[in-house]
Every structure is written in structure tokens, then in C-alpha cells.
């Protein structure tokens, strides 16, 4: 299995939660993510392309993503989307 980050179990739990709650837009964009990294209380995500970056950085998508991440991944209180360039 190809790892995209430093905590594959937590990442998969987040994807599963989004799937269970039918958050398919967020799920599709996160499945395509180039990588992610959990550091302290921050989940960093690097999208695979500029279109995904634009989608994930919209407040209407970023805030729910933060809430889901906070709920599923212990200790996470912030989500940052990094540039894919």
C-alpha cells in the first residue's frame, strides 16, 4: 500500500467518516490528495492539483473538513491546505 503521509490509520478513518456521512465532494478531493502530514494539532494536506486546492480552501469546505478531522483524529484542531505547486 502506498502511504501518502505519516499516519495512514488516522487518514483512512477520516476518509471513512466522510464516506459514512456522505460528504462525497470532500471525500473525492481528499482521495486524490498528493500527501498529508499530521504535526502536533495540525493536519496539513497537499492537494493533487490547483482545482482541488481551490475547492479545499473555500471556507464552506475547509470548515466542515476541520470539524470532521477534529472529530475523527485525536488531537487535531486545525486543517491547513498547502499549495500543490
ABEGO torsion letter per residue (X at the ends): XBBABABAAAAAAAAAAAAAAGBAAAAAAAAABABBBBBEABBBBBBABAAAAAAAABAAAAAAAAAAAAAABBGBABBBBBBAX
